[in-house]
């Protein structure tokens, strides 16, 4: 789908009771690996909107760094993350509007979008693509393939910035992160190839939406 997969990683780590201080670091590292794979697969499928990406990145990268240096109270982290996962669920189930308004990209909305999504990226350990991509399509700024490419690269740079910001305090890695990363990269290659060249993966979206829903409920109510 052109995403780094952070919402899925975080949902599974929450369900399997990973320590919170490991969740953010693990998700950012896996995001970096998979989003780069996704970008390479989608980059040649349509004309890449360089100017739009550069403007978004200009405001999102420093905001992601700031978010990475911040630590939320445990309950606040869970509630905000649970709400963000609801956005991901809505997108996966096709509940978000798909009509294009054909709004011409301008500096002010790009600035707020980049900075806002970048801050959330660093703060929660997500790449921000799950929020950015429906907005780009809704506003008619990009085609579907362009959206996948720009979201993947957006996730990549913001995840690096967020991880760098978090490293200013302390990084907590899972002991089995290497094994998780190996299988994640293999899945990333398969998913990016199939998603960009072969078929629609509606049933995968529905399963992922279910997992995210369970994780969101657990985050907000337990």
PyMOL CGO cylinders between C-alpha atoms (Angstrom):
from pymol import cmd
from pymol.cgo import CYLINDER

trace = [
    CYLINDER, 0.00, 0.00, 0.00, 3.05, 2.28, -0.10, 0.3, 1, 1, 1, 1, 1, 1,
    CYLINDER, 3.05, 2.28, -0.10, 3.24, 2.59, 3.68, 0.3, 1, 1, 1, 1, 1, 1,
    CYLINDER, 3.24, 2.59, 3.68, 5.93, 1.67, 6.18, 0.3, 1, 1, 1, 1, 1, 1,
    CYLINDER, 5.93, 1.67, 6.18, 3.54, -0.46, 8.22, 0.3, 1, 1, 1, 1, 1, 1,
    CYLINDER, 3.54, -0.46, 8.22, 3.98, 1.29, 11.57, 0.3, 1, 1, 1, 1, 1, 1,
    CYLINDER, 3.98, 1.29, 11.57, 0.29, 1.08, 12.45, 0.3, 1, 1, 1, 1, 1, 1,
    CYLINDER, 0.29, 1.08, 12.45, 0.43, -2.68, 11.95, 0.3, 1, 1, 1, 1, 1, 1,
    CYLINDER, 0.43, -2.68, 11.95, 3.71, -3.13, 13.83, 0.3, 1, 1, 1, 1, 1, 1,
    CYLINDER, 3.71, -3.13, 13.83, 2.51, -1.04, 16.74, 0.3, 1, 1, 1, 1, 1, 1,
    CYLINDER, 2.51, -1.04, 16.74, -0.83, -2.85, 16.87, 0.3, 1, 1, 1, 1, 1, 1,
    CYLINDER, -0.83, -2.85, 16.87, 0.87, -6.24, 17.05, 0.3, 1, 1, 1, 1, 1, 1,
    CYLINDER, 0.87, -6.24, 17.05, 3.42, -5.08, 19.62, 0.3, 1, 1, 1, 1, 1, 1,
    CYLINDER, 3.42, -5.08, 19.62, 0.61, -3.70, 21.77, 0.3, 1, 1, 1, 1, 1, 1,
    CYLINDER, 0.61, -3.70, 21.77, -1.33, -6.97, 21.48, 0.3, 1, 1, 1, 1, 1, 1,
    CYLINDER, -1.33, -6.97, 21.48, 1.76, -9.00, 22.42, 0.3, 1, 1, 1, 1, 1, 1,
    CYLINDER, 1.76, -9.00, 22.42, 2.53, -6.69, 25.36, 0.3, 1, 1, 1, 1, 1, 1,
    CYLINDER, 2.53, -6.69, 25.36, 5.87, -5.27, 24.19, 0.3, 1, 1, 1, 1, 1, 1,
    CYLINDER, 5.87, -5.27, 24.19, 7.22, -2.66, 26.67, 0.3, 1, 1, 1, 1, 1, 1,
    CYLINDER, 7.22, -2.66, 26.67, 6.09, 0.82, 25.62, 0.3, 1, 1, 1, 1, 1, 1,
    CYLINDER, 6.09, 0.82, 25.62, 9.66, 2.17, 25.54, 0.3, 1, 1, 1, 1, 1, 1,
    CYLINDER, 9.66, 2.17, 25.54, 10.51, -0.45, 22.86, 0.3, 1, 1, 1, 1, 1, 1,
    CYLINDER, 10.51, -0.45, 22.86, 7.40, 0.04, 20.70, 0.3, 1, 1, 1, 1, 1, 1,
    CYLINDER, 7.40, 0.04, 20.70, 8.32, 3.47, 19.34, 0.3, 1, 1, 1, 1, 1, 1,
    CYLINDER, 8.32, 3.47, 19.34, 11.95, 2.59, 18.54, 0.3, 1, 1, 1, 1, 1, 1,
    CYLINDER, 11.95, 2.59, 18.54, 11.07, -0.76, 16.93, 0.3, 1, 1, 1, 1, 1, 1,
    CYLINDER, 11.07, -0.76, 16.93, 8.33, 0.80, 14.78, 0.3, 1, 1, 1, 1, 1, 1,
    CYLINDER, 8.33, 0.80, 14.78, 10.57, 3.60, 13.51, 0.3, 1, 1, 1, 1, 1, 1,
    CYLINDER, 10.57, 3.60, 13.51, 13.36, 1.20, 12.54, 0.3, 1, 1, 1, 1, 1, 1,
    CYLINDER, 13.36, 1.20, 12.54, 10.98, -1.17, 10.72, 0.3, 1, 1, 1, 1, 1, 1,
    CYLINDER, 10.98, -1.17, 10.72, 9.38, 1.85, 9.04, 0.3, 1, 1, 1, 1, 1, 1,
    CYLINDER, 9.38, 1.85, 9.04, 12.73, 2.97, 7.64, 0.3, 1, 1, 1, 1, 1, 1,
    CYLINDER, 12.73, 2.97, 7.64, 13.42, -0.45, 6.13, 0.3, 1, 1, 1, 1, 1, 1,
    CYLINDER, 13.42, -0.45, 6.13, 10.01, -1.11, 4.58, 0.3, 1, 1, 1, 1, 1, 1,
    CYLINDER, 10.01, -1.11, 4.58, 9.19, 2.41, 3.39, 0.3, 1, 1, 1, 1, 1, 1,
    CYLINDER, 9.19, 2.41, 3.39, 12.42, 2.51, 1.37, 0.3, 1, 1, 1, 1, 1, 1,
    CYLINDER, 12.42, 2.51, 1.37, 11.47, -0.78, -0.29, 0.3, 1, 1, 1, 1, 1, 1,
    CYLINDER, 11.47, -0.78, -0.29, 7.98, 0.53, -1.04, 0.3, 1, 1, 1, 1, 1, 1,
    CYLINDER, 7.98, 0.53, -1.04, 9.33, 3.78, -2.48, 0.3, 1, 1, 1, 1, 1, 1,
    CYLINDER, 9.33, 3.78, -2.48, 11.68, 1.96, -4.86, 0.3, 1, 1, 1, 1, 1, 1,
    CYLINDER, 11.68, 1.96, -4.86, 8.80, -0.19, -6.14, 0.3, 1, 1, 1, 1, 1, 1,
    CYLINDER, 8.80, -0.19, -6.14, 6.34, 2.69, -6.63, 0.3, 1, 1, 1, 1, 1, 1,
    CYLINDER, 6.34, 2.69, -6.63, 8.76, 5.41, -7.78, 0.3, 1, 1, 1, 1, 1, 1,
    CYLINDER, 8.76, 5.41, -7.78, 8.77, 4.36, -11.46, 0.3, 1, 1, 1, 1, 1, 1,
    CYLINDER, 8.77, 4.36, -11.46, 5.02, 3.77, -11.70, 0.3, 1, 1, 1, 1, 1, 1,
    CYLINDER, 5.02, 3.77, -11.70, 4.10, 7.42, -12.23, 0.3, 1, 1, 1, 1, 1, 1,
    CYLINDER, 4.10, 7.42, -12.23, 5.71, 10.86, -12.36, 0.3, 1, 1, 1, 1, 1, 1,
    CYLINDER, 5.71, 10.86, -12.36, 7.03, 11.67, -8.90, 0.3, 1, 1, 1, 1, 1, 1,
    CYLINDER, 7.03, 11.67, -8.90, 5.80, 15.04, -7.49, 0.3, 1, 1, 1, 1, 1, 1,
    CYLINDER, 5.80, 15.04, -7.49, 9.20, 16.33, -6.38, 0.3, 1, 1, 1, 1, 1, 1,
    CYLINDER, 9.20, 16.33, -6.38, 8.13, 19.85, -5.43, 0.3, 1, 1, 1, 1, 1, 1,
    CYLINDER, 8.13, 19.85, -5.43, 5.23, 18.68, -3.26, 0.3, 1, 1, 1, 1, 1, 1,
    CYLINDER, 5.23, 18.68, -3.26, 7.40, 16.14, -1.46, 0.3, 1, 1, 1, 1, 1, 1,
    CYLINDER, 7.40, 16.14, -1.46, 10.23, 18.60, -0.83, 0.3, 1, 1, 1, 1, 1, 1,
    CYLINDER, 10.23, 18.60, -0.83, 7.85, 21.18, 0.66, 0.3, 1, 1, 1, 1, 1, 1,
    CYLINDER, 7.85, 21.18, 0.66, 6.19, 18.59, 2.91, 0.3, 1, 1, 1, 1, 1, 1,
    CYLINDER, 6.19, 18.59, 2.91, 9.56, 17.23, 4.01, 0.3, 1, 1, 1, 1, 1, 1,
    CYLINDER, 9.56, 17.23, 4.01, 10.90, 20.73, 4.71, 0.3, 1, 1, 1, 1, 1, 1,
    CYLINDER, 10.90, 20.73, 4.71, 8.33, 21.18, 7.47, 0.3, 1, 1, 1, 1, 1, 1,
    CYLINDER, 8.33, 21.18, 7.47, 7.86, 17.56, 8.57, 0.3, 1, 1, 1, 1, 1, 1,
    CYLINDER, 7.86, 17.56, 8.57, 11.49, 16.53, 9.18, 0.3, 1, 1, 1, 1, 1, 1,
    CYLINDER, 11.49, 16.53, 9.18, 12.27, 19.07, 11.95, 0.3, 1, 1, 1, 1, 1, 1,
    CYLINDER, 12.27, 19.07, 11.95, 8.83, 18.45, 13.49, 0.3, 1, 1, 1, 1, 1, 1,
    CYLINDER, 8.83, 18.45, 13.49, 9.46, 14.68, 13.51, 0.3, 1, 1, 1, 1, 1, 1,
    CYLINDER, 9.46, 14.68, 13.51, 12.80, 15.29, 15.25, 0.3, 1, 1, 1, 1, 1, 1,
    CYLINDER, 12.80, 15.29, 15.25, 11.07, 17.37, 17.93, 0.3, 1, 1, 1, 1, 1, 1,
    CYLINDER, 11.07, 17.37, 17.93, 8.40, 14.69, 18.35, 0.3, 1, 1, 1, 1, 1, 1,
    CYLINDER, 8.40, 14.69, 18.35, 11.10, 12.04, 18.71, 0.3, 1, 1, 1, 1, 1, 1,
    CYLINDER, 11.10, 12.04, 18.71, 12.65, 13.90, 21.65, 0.3, 1, 1, 1, 1, 1, 1,
    CYLINDER, 12.65, 13.90, 21.65, 9.31, 14.08, 23.48, 0.3, 1, 1, 1, 1, 1, 1,
    CYLINDER, 9.31, 14.08, 23.48, 7.93, 11.42, 25.81, 0.3, 1, 1, 1, 1, 1, 1,
    CYLINDER, 7.93, 11.42, 25.81, 4.21, 11.23, 26.51, 0.3, 1, 1, 1, 1, 1, 1,
    CYLINDER, 4.21, 11.23, 26.51, 2.65, 10.00, 29.73, 0.3, 1, 1, 1, 1, 1, 1,
    CYLINDER, 2.65, 10.00, 29.73, 1.74, 6.33, 29.32, 0.3, 1, 1, 1, 1, 1, 1,
    CYLINDER, 1.74, 6.33, 29.32, -2.04, 6.89, 29.22, 0.3, 1, 1, 1, 1, 1, 1,
    CYLINDER, -2.04, 6.89, 29.22, -1.84, 9.92, 26.92, 0.3, 1, 1, 1, 1, 1, 1,
    CYLINDER, -1.84, 9.92, 26.92, 0.39, 7.96, 24.53, 0.3, 1, 1, 1, 1, 1, 1,
    CYLINDER, 0.39, 7.96, 24.53, -2.09, 5.08, 24.41, 0.3, 1, 1, 1, 1, 1, 1,
    CYLINDER, -2.09, 5.08, 24.41, -5.17, 7.26, 23.84, 0.3, 1, 1, 1, 1, 1, 1,
    CYLINDER, -5.17, 7.26, 23.84, -3.59, 9.41, 21.09, 0.3, 1, 1, 1, 1, 1, 1,
    CYLINDER, -3.59, 9.41, 21.09, -2.16, 6.33, 19.38, 0.3, 1, 1, 1, 1, 1, 1,
    CYLINDER, -2.16, 6.33, 19.38, -5.52, 4.54, 19.65, 0.3, 1, 1, 1, 1, 1, 1,
    CYLINDER, -5.52, 4.54, 19.65, -7.25, 7.47, 17.94, 0.3, 1, 1, 1, 1, 1, 1,
    CYLINDER, -7.25, 7.47, 17.94, -4.63, 7.60, 15.18, 0.3, 1, 1, 1, 1, 1, 1,
    CYLINDER, -4.63, 7.60, 15.18, -5.19, 3.88, 14.55, 0.3, 1, 1, 1, 1, 1, 1,
    CYLINDER, -5.19, 3.88, 14.55, -8.87, 4.66, 13.97, 0.3, 1, 1, 1, 1, 1, 1,
    CYLINDER, -8.87, 4.66, 13.97, -7.81, 6.84, 11.02, 0.3, 1, 1, 1, 1, 1, 1,
    CYLINDER, -7.81, 6.84, 11.02, -5.86, 3.91, 9.64, 0.3, 1, 1, 1, 1, 1, 1,
    CYLINDER, -5.86, 3.91, 9.64, -8.88, 1.61, 10.07, 0.3, 1, 1, 1, 1, 1, 1,
    CYLINDER, -8.88, 1.61, 10.07, -11.17, 4.06, 8.25, 0.3, 1, 1, 1, 1, 1, 1,
    CYLINDER, -11.17, 4.06, 8.25, -8.73, 4.24, 5.34, 0.3, 1, 1, 1, 1, 1, 1,
    CYLINDER, -8.73, 4.24, 5.34, -8.26, 0.48, 5.13, 0.3, 1, 1, 1, 1, 1, 1,
    CYLINDER, -8.26, 0.48, 5.13, -12.03, -0.14, 5.10, 0.3, 1, 1, 1, 1, 1, 1,
    CYLINDER, -12.03, -0.14, 5.10, -12.64, 2.55, 2.48, 0.3, 1, 1, 1, 1, 1, 1,
    CYLINDER, -12.64, 2.55, 2.48, -14.65, 4.74, 4.86, 0.3, 1, 1, 1, 1, 1, 1,
    CYLINDER, -14.65, 4.74, 4.86, -12.73, 7.91, 4.07, 0.3, 1, 1, 1, 1, 1, 1,
    CYLINDER, -12.73, 7.91, 4.07, -13.97, 10.14, 1.22, 0.3, 1, 1, 1, 1, 1, 1,
    CYLINDER, -13.97, 10.14, 1.22, -12.49, 9.26, -2.16, 0.3, 1, 1, 1, 1, 1, 1,
    CYLINDER, -12.49, 9.26, -2.16, -13.78, 12.24, -4.15, 0.3, 1, 1, 1, 1, 1, 1,
    CYLINDER, -13.78, 12.24, -4.15, -11.16, 14.68, -5.42, 0.3, 1, 1, 1, 1, 1, 1,
    CYLINDER, -11.16, 14.68, -5.42, -11.68, 18.35, -4.70, 0.3, 1, 1, 1, 1, 1, 1,
    CYLINDER, -11.68, 18.35, -4.70, -8.81, 19.24, -7.06, 0.3, 1, 1, 1, 1, 1, 1,
    CYLINDER, -8.81, 19.24, -7.06, -7.43, 21.84, -4.66, 0.3, 1, 1, 1, 1, 1, 1,
    CYLINDER, -7.43, 21.84, -4.66, -4.26, 23.46, -5.98, 0.3, 1, 1, 1, 1, 1, 1,
    CYLINDER, -4.26, 23.46, -5.98, -1.30, 22.81, -3.64, 0.3, 1, 1, 1, 1, 1, 1,
    CYLINDER, -1.30, 22.81, -3.64, -0.33, 25.98, -1.78, 0.3, 1, 1, 1, 1, 1, 1,
    CYLINDER, -0.33, 25.98, -1.78, 2.32, 26.71, 0.83, 0.3, 1, 1, 1, 1, 1, 1,
    CYLINDER, 2.32, 26.71, 0.83, 0.13, 27.25, 3.91, 0.3, 1, 1, 1, 1, 1, 1,
    CYLINDER, 0.13, 27.25, 3.91, -1.77, 23.91, 3.91, 0.3, 1, 1, 1, 1, 1, 1,
    CYLINDER, -1.77, 23.91, 3.91, 1.43, 22.07, 2.94, 0.3, 1, 1, 1, 1, 1, 1,
    CYLINDER, 1.43, 22.07, 2.94, 3.23, 23.72, 5.87, 0.3, 1, 1, 1, 1, 1, 1,
    CYLINDER, 3.23, 23.72, 5.87, 0.56, 22.71, 8.41, 0.3, 1, 1, 1, 1, 1, 1,
    CYLINDER, 0.56, 22.71, 8.41, 0.21, 19.20, 6.97, 0.3, 1, 1, 1, 1, 1, 1,
    CYLINDER, 0.21, 19.20, 6.97, 3.96, 18.58, 6.97, 0.3, 1, 1, 1, 1, 1, 1,
    CYLINDER, 3.96, 18.58, 6.97, 4.58, 19.96, 10.45, 0.3, 1, 1, 1, 1, 1, 1,
    CYLINDER, 4.58, 19.96, 10.45, 1.51, 18.35, 12.04, 0.3, 1, 1, 1, 1, 1, 1,
    CYLINDER, 1.51, 18.35, 12.04, 2.00, 14.89, 10.57, 0.3, 1, 1, 1, 1, 1, 1,
    CYLINDER, 2.00, 14.89, 10.57, 5.75, 15.08, 11.16, 0.3, 1, 1, 1, 1, 1, 1,
    CYLINDER, 5.75, 15.08, 11.16, 5.23, 15.85, 14.86, 0.3, 1, 1, 1, 1, 1, 1,
    CYLINDER, 5.23, 15.85, 14.86, 2.89, 12.87, 15.23, 0.3, 1, 1, 1, 1, 1, 1,
    CYLINDER, 2.89, 12.87, 15.23, 5.41, 10.70, 13.38, 0.3, 1, 1, 1, 1, 1, 1,
    CYLINDER, 5.41, 10.70, 13.38, 8.16, 11.36, 15.88, 0.3, 1, 1, 1, 1, 1, 1,
    CYLINDER, 8.16, 11.36, 15.88, 5.88, 11.44, 18.91, 0.3, 1, 1, 1, 1, 1, 1,
    CYLINDER, 5.88, 11.44, 18.91, 4.14, 8.11, 18.30, 0.3, 1, 1, 1, 1, 1, 1,
    CYLINDER, 4.14, 8.11, 18.30, 6.68, 6.19, 16.22, 0.3, 1, 1, 1, 1, 1, 1,
    CYLINDER, 6.68, 6.19, 16.22, 4.59, 6.19, 13.05, 0.3, 1, 1, 1, 1, 1, 1,
    CYLINDER, 4.59, 6.19, 13.05, 5.79, 7.41, 9.67, 0.3, 1, 1, 1, 1, 1, 1,
    CYLINDER, 5.79, 7.41, 9.67, 2.70, 9.49, 8.96, 0.3, 1, 1, 1, 1, 1, 1,
    CYLINDER, 2.70, 9.49, 8.96, 1.85, 7.95, 5.60, 0.3, 1, 1, 1, 1, 1, 1,
    CYLINDER, 1.85, 7.95, 5.60, -1.42, 6.48, 6.83, 0.3, 1, 1, 1, 1, 1, 1,
    CYLINDER, -1.42, 6.48, 6.83, -2.56, 10.06, 7.56, 0.3, 1, 1, 1, 1, 1, 1,
    CYLINDER, -2.56, 10.06, 7.56, -0.93, 11.79, 4.60, 0.3, 1, 1, 1, 1, 1, 1,
    CYLINDER, -0.93, 11.79, 4.60, -2.06, 9.49, 1.78, 0.3, 1, 1, 1, 1, 1, 1,
    CYLINDER, -2.06, 9.49, 1.78, -5.85, 9.90, 2.18, 0.3, 1, 1, 1, 1, 1, 1,
    CYLINDER, -5.85, 9.90, 2.18, -5.42, 13.69, 2.39, 0.3, 1, 1, 1, 1, 1, 1,
    CYLINDER, -5.42, 13.69, 2.39, -3.37, 13.79, -0.83, 0.3, 1, 1, 1, 1, 1, 1,
    CYLINDER, -3.37, 13.79, -0.83, -5.96, 11.72, -2.70, 0.3, 1, 1, 1, 1, 1, 1,
    CYLINDER, -5.96, 11.72, -2.70, -8.90, 13.64, -1.22, 0.3, 1, 1, 1, 1, 1, 1,
    CYLINDER, -8.90, 13.64, -1.22, -7.43, 16.98, -2.30, 0.3, 1, 1, 1, 1, 1, 1,
    CYLINDER, -7.43, 16.98, -2.30, -6.59, 15.65, -5.75, 0.3, 1, 1, 1, 1, 1, 1,
    CYLINDER, -6.59, 15.65, -5.75, -2.92, 16.55, -5.42, 0.3, 1, 1, 1, 1, 1, 1,
    CYLINDER, -2.92, 16.55, -5.42, -1.63, 13.13, -6.53, 0.3, 1, 1, 1, 1, 1, 1,
    CYLINDER, -1.63, 13.13, -6.53, -2.68, 10.01, -8.39, 0.3, 1, 1, 1, 1, 1, 1,
    CYLINDER, -2.68, 10.01, -8.39, -2.90, 6.76, -6.41, 0.3, 1, 1, 1, 1, 1, 1,
    CYLINDER, -2.90, 6.76, -6.41, 0.55, 5.62, -7.56, 0.3, 1, 1, 1, 1, 1, 1,
    CYLINDER, 0.55, 5.62, -7.56, 2.06, 9.05, -6.86, 0.3, 1, 1, 1, 1, 1, 1,
    CYLINDER, 2.06, 9.05, -6.86, 0.47, 9.00, -3.41, 0.3, 1, 1, 1, 1, 1, 1,
    CYLINDER, 0.47, 9.00, -3.41, 2.03, 5.62, -2.64, 0.3, 1, 1, 1, 1, 1, 1,
    CYLINDER, 2.03, 5.62, -2.64, 5.47, 6.83, -3.75, 0.3, 1, 1, 1, 1, 1, 1,
    CYLINDER, 5.47, 6.83, -3.75, 5.37, 10.16, -1.92, 0.3, 1, 1, 1, 1, 1, 1,
    CYLINDER, 5.37, 10.16, -1.92, 3.94, 8.55, 1.25, 0.3, 1, 1, 1, 1, 1, 1,
    CYLINDER, 3.94, 8.55, 1.25, 6.68, 5.91, 1.28, 0.3, 1, 1, 1, 1, 1, 1,
    CYLINDER, 6.68, 5.91, 1.28, 9.48, 8.50, 0.98, 0.3, 1, 1, 1, 1, 1, 1,
    CYLINDER, 9.48, 8.50, 0.98, 7.71, 10.77, 3.49, 0.3, 1, 1, 1, 1, 1, 1,
    CYLINDER, 7.71, 10.77, 3.49, 7.63, 7.89, 5.97, 0.3, 1, 1, 1, 1, 1, 1,
    CYLINDER, 7.63, 7.89, 5.97, 11.28, 7.11, 5.32, 0.3, 1, 1, 1, 1, 1, 1,
    CYLINDER, 11.28, 7.11, 5.32, 12.64, 10.61, 6.04, 0.3, 1, 1, 1, 1, 1, 1,
    CYLINDER, 12.64, 10.61, 6.04, 10.34, 11.25, 9.01, 0.3, 1, 1, 1, 1, 1, 1,
    CYLINDER, 10.34, 11.25, 9.01, 11.14, 7.90, 10.60, 0.3, 1, 1, 1, 1, 1, 1,
    CYLINDER, 11.14, 7.90, 10.60, 14.87, 8.67, 10.37, 0.3, 1, 1, 1, 1, 1, 1,
    CYLINDER, 14.87, 8.67, 10.37, 14.29, 12.12, 11.85, 0.3, 1, 1, 1, 1, 1, 1,
    CYLINDER, 14.29, 12.12, 11.85, 12.06, 10.75, 14.63, 0.3, 1, 1, 1, 1, 1, 1,
    CYLINDER, 12.06, 10.75, 14.63, 14.58, 8.03, 15.48, 0.3, 1, 1, 1, 1, 1, 1,
    CYLINDER, 14.58, 8.03, 15.48, 17.38, 10.62, 15.55, 0.3, 1, 1, 1, 1, 1, 1,
    CYLINDER, 17.38, 10.62, 15.55, 15.30, 12.74, 17.90, 0.3, 1, 1, 1, 1, 1, 1,
    CYLINDER, 15.30, 12.74, 17.90, 14.61, 9.77, 20.17, 0.3, 1, 1, 1, 1, 1, 1,
    CYLINDER, 14.61, 9.77, 20.17, 18.32, 8.93, 20.24, 0.3, 1, 1, 1, 1, 1, 1,
    CYLINDER, 18.32, 8.93, 20.24, 18.93, 12.26, 21.98, 0.3, 1, 1, 1, 1, 1, 1,
    CYLINDER, 18.93, 12.26, 21.98, 17.37, 10.69, 25.07, 0.3, 1, 1, 1, 1, 1, 1,
    CYLINDER, 17.37, 10.69, 25.07, 17.62, 6.88, 25.01, 0.3, 1, 1, 1, 1, 1, 1,
    CYLINDER, 17.62, 6.88, 25.01, 16.80, 4.12, 22.52, 0.3, 1, 1, 1, 1, 1, 1,
    CYLINDER, 16.80, 4.12, 22.52, 15.24, 0.87, 23.72, 0.3, 1, 1, 1, 1, 1, 1,
    CYLINDER, 15.24, 0.87, 23.72, 15.46, -2.04, 21.27, 0.3, 1, 1, 1, 1, 1, 1,
    CYLINDER, 15.46, -2.04, 21.27, 13.78, -5.41, 21.52, 0.3, 1, 1, 1, 1, 1, 1,
    CYLINDER, 13.78, -5.41, 21.52, 16.23, -8.26, 21.89, 0.3, 1, 1, 1, 1, 1, 1,
    CYLINDER, 16.23, -8.26, 21.89, 14.71, -10.05, 18.91, 0.3, 1, 1, 1, 1, 1, 1,
    CYLINDER, 14.71, -10.05, 18.91, 14.52, -6.96, 16.69, 0.3, 1, 1, 1, 1, 1, 1,
    CYLINDER, 14.52, -6.96, 16.69, 16.96, -8.38, 14.13, 0.3, 1, 1, 1, 1, 1, 1,
    CYLINDER, 16.96, -8.38, 14.13, 14.74, -11.42, 13.53, 0.3, 1, 1, 1, 1, 1, 1,
    CYLINDER, 14.74, -11.42, 13.53, 11.64, -9.24, 13.34, 0.3, 1, 1, 1, 1, 1, 1,
    CYLINDER, 11.64, -9.24, 13.34, 13.40, -6.94, 10.85, 0.3, 1, 1, 1, 1, 1, 1,
    CYLINDER, 13.40, -6.94, 10.85, 14.46, -9.82, 8.58, 0.3, 1, 1, 1, 1, 1, 1,
    CYLINDER, 14.46, -9.82, 8.58, 10.92, -11.15, 8.19, 0.3, 1, 1, 1, 1, 1, 1,
    CYLINDER, 10.92, -11.15, 8.19, 9.52, -7.63, 7.92, 0.3, 1, 1, 1, 1, 1, 1,
    CYLINDER, 9.52, -7.63, 7.92, 11.88, -6.81, 5.04, 0.3, 1, 1, 1, 1, 1, 1,
    CYLINDER, 11.88, -6.81, 5.04, 10.95, -10.04, 3.24, 0.3, 1, 1, 1, 1, 1, 1,
    CYLINDER, 10.95, -10.04, 3.24, 7.27, -9.21, 3.65, 0.3, 1, 1, 1, 1, 1, 1,
    CYLINDER, 7.27, -9.21, 3.65, 7.96, -5.64, 2.54, 0.3, 1, 1, 1, 1, 1, 1,
    CYLINDER, 7.96, -5.64, 2.54, 9.56, -6.81, -0.70, 0.3, 1, 1, 1, 1, 1, 1,
    CYLINDER, 9.56, -6.81, -0.70, 6.67, -9.17, -1.42, 0.3, 1, 1, 1, 1, 1, 1,
    CYLINDER, 6.67, -9.17, -1.42, 3.99, -6.63, -0.55, 0.3, 1, 1, 1, 1, 1, 1,
    CYLINDER, 3.99, -6.63, -0.55, 5.58, -3.76, -2.49, 0.3, 1, 1, 1, 1, 1, 1,
    CYLINDER, 5.58, -3.76, -2.49, 6.03, -5.93, -5.58, 0.3, 1, 1, 1, 1, 1, 1,
    CYLINDER, 6.03, -5.93, -5.58, 2.50, -7.32, -5.51, 0.3, 1, 1, 1, 1, 1, 1,
    CYLINDER, 2.50, -7.32, -5.51, 0.93, -3.98, -4.61, 0.3, 1, 1, 1, 1, 1, 1,
    CYLINDER, 0.93, -3.98, -4.61, 2.70, -2.03, -7.34, 0.3, 1, 1, 1, 1, 1, 1,
    CYLINDER, 2.70, -2.03, -7.34, 2.62, -4.66, -10.11, 0.3, 1, 1, 1, 1, 1, 1,
    CYLINDER, 2.62, -4.66, -10.11, 0.07, -7.41, -9.57, 0.3, 1, 1, 1, 1, 1, 1,
    CYLINDER, 0.07, -7.41, -9.57, -3.17, -7.11, -7.67, 0.3, 1, 1, 1, 1, 1, 1,
    CYLINDER, -3.17, -7.11, -7.67, -5.37, -5.36, -5.17, 0.3, 1, 1, 1, 1, 1, 1,
    CYLINDER, -5.37, -5.36, -5.17, -5.10, -6.75, -1.65, 0.3, 1, 1, 1, 1, 1, 1,
    CYLINDER, -5.10, -6.75, -1.65, -8.53, -5.99, -0.21, 0.3, 1, 1, 1, 1, 1, 1,
    CYLINDER, -8.53, -5.99, -0.21, -8.64, -9.01, 2.07, 0.3, 1, 1, 1, 1, 1, 1,
    CYLINDER, -8.64, -9.01, 2.07, -5.29, -8.05, 3.60, 0.3, 1, 1, 1, 1, 1, 1,
    CYLINDER, -5.29, -8.05, 3.60, -6.66, -4.57, 4.30, 0.3, 1, 1, 1, 1, 1, 1,
    CYLINDER, -6.66, -4.57, 4.30, -9.68, -6.06, 6.07, 0.3, 1, 1, 1, 1, 1, 1,
    CYLINDER, -9.68, -6.06, 6.07, -7.56, -8.36, 8.24, 0.3, 1, 1, 1, 1, 1, 1,
    CYLINDER, -7.56, -8.36, 8.24, -5.20, -5.50, 9.11, 0.3, 1, 1, 1, 1, 1, 1,
    CYLINDER, -5.20, -5.50, 9.11, -8.19, -3.27, 9.95, 0.3, 1, 1, 1, 1, 1, 1,
    CYLINDER, -8.19, -3.27, 9.95, -9.42, -5.94, 12.38, 0.3, 1, 1, 1, 1, 1, 1,
    CYLINDER, -9.42, -5.94, 12.38, -6.01, -6.15, 14.08, 0.3, 1, 1, 1, 1, 1, 1,
    CYLINDER, -6.01, -6.15, 14.08, -5.83, -2.35, 14.31, 0.3, 1, 1, 1, 1, 1, 1,
    CYLINDER, -5.83, -2.35, 14.31, -9.34, -2.24, 15.76, 0.3, 1, 1, 1, 1, 1, 1,
    CYLINDER, -9.34, -2.24, 15.76, -8.46, -4.68, 18.53, 0.3, 1, 1, 1, 1, 1, 1,
    CYLINDER, -8.46, -4.68, 18.53, -5.27, -2.76, 19.31, 0.3, 1, 1, 1, 1, 1, 1,
    CYLINDER, -5.27, -2.76, 19.31, -7.10, 0.60, 19.31, 0.3, 1, 1, 1, 1, 1, 1,
    CYLINDER, -7.10, 0.60, 19.31, -9.71, -0.76, 21.75, 0.3, 1, 1, 1, 1, 1, 1,
    CYLINDER, -9.71, -0.76, 21.75, -6.98, -2.14, 24.02, 0.3, 1, 1, 1, 1, 1, 1,
    CYLINDER, -6.98, -2.14, 24.02, -5.09, 1.14, 23.95, 0.3, 1, 1, 1, 1, 1, 1,
    CYLINDER, -5.09, 1.14, 23.95, -8.08, 3.31, 24.76, 0.3, 1, 1, 1, 1, 1, 1,
    CYLINDER, -8.08, 3.31, 24.76, -9.96, 1.13, 27.26, 0.3, 1, 1, 1, 1, 1, 1,
    CYLINDER, -9.96, 1.13, 27.26, -7.45, -1.05, 29.13, 0.3, 1, 1, 1, 1, 1, 1,
]
cmd.load_cgo(trace, "trace")
